[in-house]
Amino acid sequence: MVKYVIAEQLIGKEVMTSDGIDLGRFLDAEINEVTGKLTALVVEPNADNEFVKKLDVKEGKLKVPYASVMAVNDFIVVDRKGVA
């Protein structure tokens, strides 16, 4: 039950790099069906950002590896190296 509450609280949070680049908003999470581990964040990309335009956006979504997540609070902060 707690996992659903946490996921609901993440939806819509801004996803930013540790150096302040706004990547977009959290939409969903990608989970490995075999292990049950979180593998990636699915982000609605900020189309106005030049850095984001250079990233691999597929079907209007950007996948950010979970290993890149540094912190979750008011924003989801990710390591820029893991995104590029």
N, C-alpha and C positions, 0 to 999 in steps of 0.2 A: 504494500500500500504506500509506503513512504516513497518508493522509487517513482511512482506516478506523480506524486505531489512535486517532487524535485524536477521532473521533466516538464511539468506544466509551468513551473516557475521560470524555467530557462527559455521557453518559447518567446521570441521577440526581443530577447536581450541583444544588445550590440556586441559584435565580435570585433576586437581590435588587436592589432599587433602590439608587442611590448614597447615599440617606439611610436605608438599613437596613430597608426594608420587604421582608418575605419574600413573593415572588410565587408560589413553588412550586418544582417540580423540572423540569429539562430532560428532554424526551422525545425530540424529533426536531428536524430542521431542514427548512425549506421552501426549495427551490432553484428558481430560474427555469430552466425547461427549455430556453429558447432561448439564454440567455447563460451558464448554468451558475453564476451568482452566487448566493450565499446571500442570501435576502431576509428570512427571519424565523426566530425560534426558536419551537418549539412546546413549551409549558410545561403541565405538570399543575398547575393552580392550587391555592394554599393556601386551601381553602374556609373556614377559620376567620378569615381576615384581612378586616377591614371594607373596606379599600382595594381588595382584590382583588374583593370582592363587587360593587363599583361598575363594574368593567371589563367589556368585551365578551367574555364567555366563551361559546364555541359548542361544543356537543357535548362538554362537559367539558374543553375545551382553550383555552388562552390563547395568542394569537400576539403575539410581541414583535418589532417591526421590528429587523432586524439593525443598522441604522444607530444604534440606541439602545445597543448593546453598548459598554461602556466598558473592561471588563477581564475576563479569564478566568484564574482561578487556583484557589484552593480553592472559590470561588464564582464564578458568572457575575454580574457587576455591570452593570446597565443604568441609563440615565438615566431618571428618573421621568417627565420631560416627554414622552419618546417612547412611554411606555406608556399614559398617561392620555388 
